[in-house]
Amino acid sequence: MHWQYRTISWEKYSILHKLKVLLGAKTHYISFYGLRTYGKLSEGGPLSTSQVYVHSKVMIVDDRVALIGSSNINDRSLLGSRDSEIGVVIEDKEFLESSMAGQPWKAGKFSYSLRCSLWSEHLGLHAGEINQISDPVSDSTYKYLWLATAKVKLA
């Protein structure tokens, strides 16, 4: 975890710092999270937790484009002379009515459904609760559901 943290958010050399310099306030919506699993080793026993290691990466842009692959953001993956990596960009051609920042939006069918599926899993939502995450950048979704859930799970 130490090296992941340093790469992502450590001082002026980090990815997050460089993005803030380029994008300014827009980086408010860029977040990095890790998955953990919880359970008791025995009935009445102590709670046990461990990090879930997932090597694949997903980026969904504006609910219209999805980038799915295995490369890491480092020289080992990106120089092309060391690790073998794979990635695919899926640009939607079918759209559905949605909203983005409270405004009408045509979301890509695949990208939107992928985001809703992943977010539902991470947030523990049931099928009937998907409408809570239809607008990914509204305060009700991002601040009061996504960040609030992350804060509780990190505590």
MODELLER restraints for C-alpha pairs under 7 A, 6 or more apart:
rsr = mdl.restraints
at = mdl.atoms
rsr.add(forms.Gaussian(group=physical.xy_distance, feature=features.Distance(at['CA:6:A'], at['CA:14:A']), mean=6.67, stdev=0.5))
rsr.add(forms.Gaussian(group=physical.xy_distance, feature=features.Distance(at['CA:7:A'], at['CA:14:A']), mean=5.28, stdev=0.5))
rsr.add(forms.Gaussian(group=physical.xy_distance, feature=features.Distance(at['CA:7:A'], at['CA:15:A']), mean=6.42, stdev=0.5))
rsr.add(forms.Gaussian(group=physical.xy_distance, feature=features.Distance(at['CA:8:A'], at['CA:14:A']), mean=5.32, stdev=0.5))
rsr.add(forms.Gaussian(group=physical.xy_distance, feature=features.Distance(at['CA:8:A'], at['CA:15:A']), mean=5.14, stdev=0.5))
rsr.add(forms.Gaussian(group=physical.xy_distance, feature=features.Distance(at['CA:8:A'], at['CA:16:A']), mean=5.81, stdev=0.5))
rsr.add(forms.Gaussian(group=physical.xy_distance, feature=features.Distance(at['CA:9:A'], at['CA:15:A']), mean=6.46, stdev=0.5))
rsr.add(forms.Gaussian(group=physical.xy_distance, feature=features.Distance(at['CA:9:A'], at['CA:16:A']), mean=5.36, stdev=0.5))
rsr.add(forms.Gaussian(group=physical.xy_distance, feature=features.Distance(at['CA:9:A'], at['CA:17:A']), mean=6.78, stdev=0.5))
rsr.add(forms.Gaussian(group=physical.xy_distance, feature=features.Distance(at['CA:11:A'], at['CA:17:A']), mean=6.80, stdev=0.5))
rsr.add(forms.Gaussian(group=physical.xy_distance, feature=features.Distance(at['CA:19:A'], at['CA:27:A']), mean=6.84, stdev=0.5))
rsr.add(forms.Gaussian(group=physical.xy_distance, feature=features.Distance(at['CA:20:A'], at['CA:27:A']), mean=5.84, stdev=0.5))
rsr.add(forms.Gaussian(group=physical.xy_distance, feature=features.Distance(at['CA:35:A'], at['CA:51:A']), mean=5.96, stdev=0.5))
rsr.add(forms.Gaussian(group=physical.xy_distance, feature=features.Distance(at['CA:35:A'], at['CA:52:A']), mean=5.34, stdev=0.5))
rsr.add(forms.Gaussian(group=physical.xy_distance, feature=features.Distance(at['CA:36:A'], at['CA:49:A']), mean=6.58, stdev=0.5))
rsr.add(forms.Gaussian(group=physical.xy_distance, feature=features.Distance(at['CA:36:A'], at['CA:50:A']), mean=5.56, stdev=0.5))
rsr.add(forms.Gaussian(group=physical.xy_distance, feature=features.Distance(at['CA:36:A'], at['CA:51:A']), mean=4.35, stdev=0.5))
rsr.add(forms.Gaussian(group=physical.xy_distance, feature=features.Distance(at['CA:36:A'], at['CA:52:A']), mean=5.21, stdev=0.5))
rsr.add(forms.Gaussian(group=physical.xy_distance, feature=features.Distance(at['CA:37:A'], at['CA:49:A']), mean=5.53, stdev=0.5))
rsr.add(forms.Gaussian(group=physical.xy_distance, feature=features.Distance(at['CA:37:A'], at['CA:50:A']), mean=5.65, stdev=0.5))
rsr.add(forms.Gaussian(group=physical.xy_distance, feature=features.Distance(at['CA:37:A'], at['CA:51:A']), mean=6.42, stdev=0.5))
rsr.add(forms.Gaussian(group=physical.xy_distance, feature=features.Distance(at['CA:37:A'], at['CA:52:A']), mean=6.48, stdev=0.5))
rsr.add(forms.Gaussian(group=physical.xy_distance, feature=features.Distance(at['CA:38:A'], at['CA:47:A']), mean=6.86, stdev=0.5))
rsr.add(forms.Gaussian(group=physical.xy_distance, feature=features.Distance(at['CA:38:A'], at['CA:48:A']), mean=5.72, stdev=0.5))
rsr.add(forms.Gaussian(group=physical.xy_distance, feature=features.Distance(at['CA:38:A'], at['CA:49:A']), mean=4.54, stdev=0.5))
rsr.add(forms.Gaussian(group=physical.xy_distance, feature=features.Distance(at['CA:38:A'], at['CA:50:A']), mean=6.98, stdev=0.5))
rsr.add(forms.Gaussian(group=physical.xy_distance, feature=features.Distance(at['CA:39:A'], at['CA:47:A']), mean=5.65, stdev=0.5))
rsr.add(forms.Gaussian(group=physical.xy_distance, feature=features.Distance(at['CA:39:A'], at['CA:48:A']), mean=5.38, stdev=0.5))
rsr.add(forms.Gaussian(group=physical.xy_distance, feature=features.Distance(at['CA:39:A'], at['CA:49:A']), mean=6.57, stdev=0.5))
rsr.add(forms.Gaussian(group=physical.xy_distance, feature=features.Distance(at['CA:40:A'], at['CA:46:A']), mean=5.78, stdev=0.5))
rsr.add(forms.Gaussian(group=physical.xy_distance, feature=features.Distance(at['CA:40:A'], at['CA:47:A']), mean=4.60, stdev=0.5))
rsr.add(forms.Gaussian(group=physical.xy_distance, feature=features.Distance(at['CA:40:A'], at['CA:48:A']), mean=5.61, stdev=0.5))
rsr.add(forms.Gaussian(group=physical.xy_distance, feature=features.Distance(at['CA:41:A'], at['CA:47:A']), mean=6.98, stdev=0.5))
rsr.add(forms.Gaussian(group=physical.xy_distance, feature=features.Distance(at['CA:41:A'], at['CA:48:A']), mean=6.60, stdev=0.5))
rsr.add(forms.Gaussian(group=physical.xy_distance, feature=features.Distance(at['CA:55:A'], at['CA:70:A']), mean=6.23, stdev=0.5))
rsr.add(forms.Gaussian(group=physical.xy_distance, feature=features.Distance(at['CA:56:A'], at['CA:69:A']), mean=5.63, stdev=0.5))
rsr.add(forms.Gaussian(group=physical.xy_distance, feature=features.Distance(at['CA:56:A'], at['CA:70:A']), mean=4.66, stdev=0.5))
rsr.add(forms.Gaussian(group=physical.xy_distance, feature=features.Distance(at['CA:57:A'], at['CA:68:A']), mean=5.75, stdev=0.5))
rsr.add(forms.Gaussian(group=physical.xy_distance, feature=features.Distance(at['CA:57:A'], at['CA:69:A']), mean=5.39, stdev=0.5))
rsr.add(forms.Gaussian(group=physical.xy_distance, feature=features.Distance(at['CA:57:A'], at['CA:70:A']), mean=5.83, stdev=0.5))
rsr.add(forms.Gaussian(group=physical.xy_distance, feature=features.Distance(at['CA:58:A'], at['CA:67:A']), mean=5.67, stdev=0.5))
rsr.add(forms.Gaussian(group=physical.xy_distance, feature=features.Distance(at['CA:58:A'], at['CA:68:A']), mean=4.60, stdev=0.5))
rsr.add(forms.Gaussian(group=physical.xy_distance, feature=features.Distance(at['CA:58:A'], at['CA:69:A']), mean=6.71, stdev=0.5))
rsr.add(forms.Gaussian(group=physical.xy_distance, feature=features.Distance(at['CA:59:A'], at['CA:66:A']), mean=5.68, stdev=0.5))
rsr.add(forms.Gaussian(group=physical.xy_distance, feature=features.Distance(at['CA:59:A'], at['CA:67:A']), mean=5.06, stdev=0.5))
rsr.add(forms.Gaussian(group=physical.xy_distance, feature=features.Distance(at['CA:59:A'], at['CA:68:A']), mean=6.56, stdev=0.5))
rsr.add(forms.Gaussian(group=physical.xy_distance, feature=features.Distance(at['CA:60:A'], at['CA:66:A']), mean=4.43, stdev=0.5))
rsr.add(forms.Gaussian(group=physical.xy_distance, feature=features.Distance(at['CA:60:A'], at['CA:67:A']), mean=6.40, stdev=0.5))
rsr.add(forms.Gaussian(group=physical.xy_distance, feature=features.Distance(at['CA:60:A'], at['CA:111:A']), mean=6.47, stdev=0.5))
rsr.add(forms.Gaussian(group=physical.xy_distance, feature=features.Distance(at['CA:63:A'], at['CA:107:A']), mean=5.19, stdev=0.5))
rsr.add(forms.Gaussian(group=physical.xy_distance, feature=features.Distance(at['CA:63:A'], at['CA:108:A']), mean=5.70, stdev=0.5))
rsr.add(forms.Gaussian(group=physical.xy_distance, feature=features.Distance(at['CA:63:A'], at['CA:111:A']), mean=5.01, stdev=0.5))
rsr.add(forms.Gaussian(group=physical.xy_distance, feature=features.Distance(at['CA:63:A'], at['CA:112:A']), mean=4.88, stdev=0.5))
rsr.add(forms.Gaussian(group=physical.xy_distance, feature=features.Distance(at['CA:64:A'], at['CA:91:A']), mean=6.31, stdev=0.5))
rsr.add(forms.Gaussian(group=physical.xy_distance, feature=features.Distance(at['CA:64:A'], at['CA:92:A']), mean=5.62, stdev=0.5))
rsr.add(forms.Gaussian(group=physical.xy_distance, feature=features.Distance(at['CA:64:A'], at['CA:107:A']), mean=5.60, stdev=0.5))
rsr.add(forms.Gaussian(group=physical.xy_distance, feature=features.Distance(at['CA:64:A'], at['CA:108:A']), mean=4.35, stdev=0.5))
rsr.add(forms.Gaussian(group=physical.xy_distance, feature=features.Distance(at['CA:64:A'], at['CA:111:A']), mean=5.44, stdev=0.5))
rsr.add(forms.Gaussian(group=physical.xy_distance, feature=features.Distance(at['CA:65:A'], at['CA:90:A']), mean=5.66, stdev=0.5))
rsr.add(forms.Gaussian(group=physical.xy_distance, feature=features.Distance(at['CA:65:A'], at['CA:91:A']), mean=4.56, stdev=0.5))
rsr.add(forms.Gaussian(group=physical.xy_distance, feature=features.Distance(at['CA:65:A'], at['CA:92:A']), mean=6.15, stdev=0.5))
rsr.add(forms.Gaussian(group=physical.xy_distance, feature=features.Distance(at['CA:65:A'], at['CA:111:A']), mean=5.94, stdev=0.5))
rsr.add(forms.Gaussian(group=physical.xy_distance, feature=features.Distance(at['CA:66:A'], at['CA:89:A']), mean=5.76, stdev=0.5))
rsr.add(forms.Gaussian(group=physical.xy_distance, feature=features.Distance(at['CA:66:A'], at['CA:90:A']), mean=5.11, stdev=0.5))
rsr.add(forms.Gaussian(group=physical.xy_distance, feature=features.Distance(at['CA:66:A'], at['CA:91:A']), mean=6.58, stdev=0.5))
rsr.add(forms.Gaussian(group=physical.xy_distance, feature=features.Distance(at['CA:66:A'], at['CA:111:A']), mean=5.72, stdev=0.5))
rsr.add(forms.Gaussian(group=physical.xy_distance, feature=features.Distance(at['CA:67:A'], at['CA:88:A']), mean=5.74, stdev=0.5))
rsr.add(forms.Gaussian(group=physical.xy_distance, feature=features.Distance(at['CA:67:A'], at['CA:89:A']), mean=4.50, stdev=0.5))
rsr.add(forms.Gaussian(group=physical.xy_distance, feature=features.Distance(at['CA:67:A'], at['CA:90:A']), mean=6.35, stdev=0.5))
rsr.add(forms.Gaussian(group=physical.xy_distance, feature=features.Distance(at['CA:68:A'], at['CA:87:A']), mean=5.59, stdev=0.5))
rsr.add(forms.Gaussian(group=physical.xy_distance, feature=features.Distance(at['CA:68:A'], at['CA:88:A']), mean=5.42, stdev=0.5))
rsr.add(forms.Gaussian(group=physical.xy_distance, feature=features.Distance(at['CA:68:A'], at['CA:89:A']), mean=6.56, stdev=0.5))
rsr.add(forms.Gaussian(group=physical.xy_distance, feature=features.Distance(at['CA:69:A'], at['CA:86:A']), mean=5.44, stdev=0.5))
rsr.add(forms.Gaussian(group=physical.xy_distance, feature=features.Distance(at['CA:69:A'], at['CA:87:A']), mean=3.81, stdev=0.5))
rsr.add(forms.Gaussian(group=physical.xy_distance, feature=features.Distance(at['CA:69:A'], at['CA:88:A']), mean=6.15, stdev=0.5))
rsr.add(forms.Gaussian(group=physical.xy_distance, feature=features.Distance(at['CA:70:A'], at['CA:85:A']), mean=5.60, stdev=0.5))
rsr.add(forms.Gaussian(group=physical.xy_distance, feature=features.Distance(at['CA:70:A'], at['CA:86:A']), mean=5.66, stdev=0.5))
rsr.add(forms.Gaussian(group=physical.xy_distance, feature=features.Distance(at['CA:70:A'], at['CA:87:A']), mean=6.33, stdev=0.5))
rsr.add(forms.Gaussian(group=physical.xy_distance, feature=features.Distance(at['CA:71:A'], at['CA:77:A']), mean=5.41, stdev=0.5))
rsr.add(forms.Gaussian(group=physical.xy_distance, feature=features.Distance(at['CA:71:A'], at['CA:85:A']), mean=5.25, stdev=0.5))
rsr.add(forms.Gaussian(group=physical.xy_distance, feature=features.Distance(at['CA:71:A'], at['CA:86:A']), mean=6.65, stdev=0.5))
rsr.add(forms.Gaussian(group=physical.xy_distance, feature=features.Distance(at['CA:76:A'], at['CA:82:A']), mean=5.75, stdev=0.5))
rsr.add(forms.Gaussian(group=physical.xy_distance, feature=features.Distance(at['CA:76:A'], at['CA:83:A']), mean=6.21, stdev=0.5))
rsr.add(forms.Gaussian(group=physical.xy_distance, feature=features.Distance(at['CA:77:A'], at['CA:83:A']), mean=5.54, stdev=0.5))
rsr.add(forms.Gaussian(group=physical.xy_distance, feature=features.Distance(at['CA:77:A'], at['CA:85:A']), mean=6.74, stdev=0.5))
rsr.add(forms.Gaussian(group=physical.xy_distance, feature=features.Distance(at['CA:92:A'], at['CA:108:A']), mean=4.96, stdev=0.5))
rsr.add(forms.Gaussian(group=physical.xy_distance, feature=features.Distance(at['CA:92:A'], at['CA:109:A']), mean=6.63, stdev=0.5))
rsr.add(forms.Gaussian(group=physical.xy_distance, feature=features.Distance(at['CA:92:A'], at['CA:110:A']), mean=6.41, stdev=0.5))
rsr.add(forms.Gaussian(group=physical.xy_distance, feature=features.Distance(at['CA:92:A'], at['CA:111:A']), mean=6.98, stdev=0.5))
rsr.add(forms.Gaussian(group=physical.xy_distance, feature=features.Distance(at['CA:93:A'], at['CA:108:A']), mean=6.85, stdev=0.5))
rsr.add(forms.Gaussian(group=physical.xy_distance, feature=features.Distance(at['CA:94:A'], at['CA:108:A']), mean=5.84, stdev=0.5))
rsr.add(forms.Gaussian(group=physical.xy_distance, feature=features.Distance(at['CA:94:A'], at['CA:109:A']), mean=5.69, stdev=0.5))
rsr.add(forms.Gaussian(group=physical.xy_distance, feature=features.Distance(at['CA:95:A'], at['CA:106:A']), mean=5.60, stdev=0.5))
rsr.add(forms.Gaussian(group=physical.xy_distance, feature=features.Distance(at['CA:95:A'], at['CA:107:A']), mean=5.32, stdev=0.5))
rsr.add(forms.Gaussian(group=physical.xy_distance, feature=features.Distance(at['CA:95:A'], at['CA:108:A']), mean=4.45, stdev=0.5))
rsr.add(forms.Gaussian(group=physical.xy_distance, feature=features.Distance(at['CA:95:A'], at['CA:109:A']), mean=5.17, stdev=0.5))
rsr.add(forms.Gaussian(group=physical.xy_distance, feature=features.Distance(at['CA:96:A'], at['CA:106:A']), mean=5.44, stdev=0.5))
rsr.add(forms.Gaussian(group=physical.xy_distance, feature=features.Distance(at['CA:96:A'], at['CA:107:A']), mean=5.46, stdev=0.5))
rsr.add(forms.Gaussian(group=physical.xy_distance, feature=features.Distance(at['CA:96:A'], at['CA:108:A']), mean=6.42, stdev=0.5))
rsr.add(forms.Gaussian(group=physical.xy_distance, feature=features.Distance(at['CA:96:A'], at['CA:109:A']), mean=6.05, stdev=0.5))
rsr.add(forms.Gaussian(group=physical.xy_distance, feature=features.Distance(at['CA:97:A'], at['CA:105:A']), mean=6.11, stdev=0.5))
rsr.add(forms.Gaussian(group=physical.xy_distance, feature=features.Distance(at['CA:97:A'], at['CA:106:A']), mean=5.02, stdev=0.5))
rsr.add(forms.Gaussian(group=physical.xy_distance, feature=features.Distance(at['CA:97:A'], at['CA:107:A']), mean=6.43, stdev=0.5))
rsr.add(forms.Gaussian(group=physical.xy_distance, feature=features.Distance(at['CA:98:A'], at['CA:104:A']), mean=6.03, stdev=0.5))
rsr.add(forms.Gaussian(group=physical.xy_distance, feature=features.Distance(at['CA:98:A'], at['CA:105:A']), mean=4.97, stdev=0.5))
rsr.add(forms.Gaussian(group=physical.xy_distance, feature=features.Distance(at['CA:98:A'], at['CA:106:A']), mean=5.74, stdev=0.5))
rsr.add(forms.Gaussian(group=physical.xy_distance, feature=features.Distance(at['CA:98:A'], at['CA:107:A']), mean=5.93, stdev=0.5))
rsr.add(forms.Gaussian(group=physical.xy_distance, feature=features.Distance(at['CA:98:A'], at['CA:134:A']), mean=6.89, stdev=0.5))
rsr.add(forms.Gaussian(group=physical.xy_distance, feature=features.Distance(at['CA:99:A'], at['CA:105:A']), mean=4.54, stdev=0.5))
rsr.add(forms.Gaussian(group=physical.xy_distance, feature=features.Distance(at['CA:99:A'], at['CA:135:A']), mean=5.31, stdev=0.5))
rsr.add(forms.Gaussian(group=physical.xy_distance, feature=features.Distance(at['CA:100:A'], at['CA:135:A']), mean=5.19, stdev=0.5))
rsr.add(forms.Gaussian(group=physical.xy_distance, feature=features.Distance(at['CA:100:A'], at['CA:136:A']), mean=6.71, stdev=0.5))
rsr.add(forms.Gaussian(group=physical.xy_distance, feature=features.Distance(at['CA:100:A'], at['CA:137:A']), mean=6.42, stdev=0.5))
rsr.add(forms.Gaussian(group=physical.xy_distance, feature=features.Distance(at['CA:101:A'], at['CA:135:A']), mean=6.56, stdev=0.5))
rsr.add(forms.Gaussian(group=physical.xy_distance, feature=features.Distance(at['CA:101:A'], at['CA:137:A']), mean=5.32, stdev=0.5))
rsr.add(forms.Gaussian(group=physical.xy_distance, feature=features.Distance(at['CA:101:A'], at['CA:138:A']), mean=5.02, stdev=0.5))
rsr.add(forms.Gaussian(group=physical.xy_distance, feature=features.Distance(at['CA:102:A'], at['CA:138:A']), mean=6.33, stdev=0.5))
rsr.add(forms.Gaussian(group=physical.xy_distance, feature=features.Distance(at['CA:116:A'], at['CA:130:A']), mean=6.81, stdev=0.5))
rsr.add(forms.Gaussian(group=physical.xy_distance, feature=features.Distance(at['CA:116:A'], at['CA:133:A']), mean=6.80, stdev=0.5))
rsr.add(forms.Gaussian(group=physical.xy_distance, feature=features.Distance(at['CA:120:A'], at['CA:126:A']), mean=6.99, stdev=0.5))
rsr.add(forms.Gaussian(group=physical.xy_distance, feature=features.Distance(at['CA:120:A'], at['CA:130:A']), mean=6.90, stdev=0.5))
rsr.add(forms.Gaussian(group=physical.xy_distance, feature=features.Distance(at['CA:123:A'], at['CA:149:A']), mean=6.81, stdev=0.5))
rsr.add(forms.Gaussian(group=physical.xy_distance, feature=features.Distance(at['CA:132:A'], at['CA:141:A']), mean=6.40, stdev=0.5))
rsr.add(forms.Gaussian(group=physical.xy_distance, feature=features.Distance(at['CA:133:A'], at['CA:141:A']), mean=5.49, stdev=0.5))
rsr.add(forms.Gaussian(group=physical.xy_distance, feature=features.Distance(at['CA:135:A'], at['CA:141:A']), mean=6.71, stdev=0.5))
rsr.add(forms.Gaussian(group=physical.xy_distance, feature=features.Distance(at['CA:136:A'], at['CA:142:A']), mean=6.17, stdev=0.5))
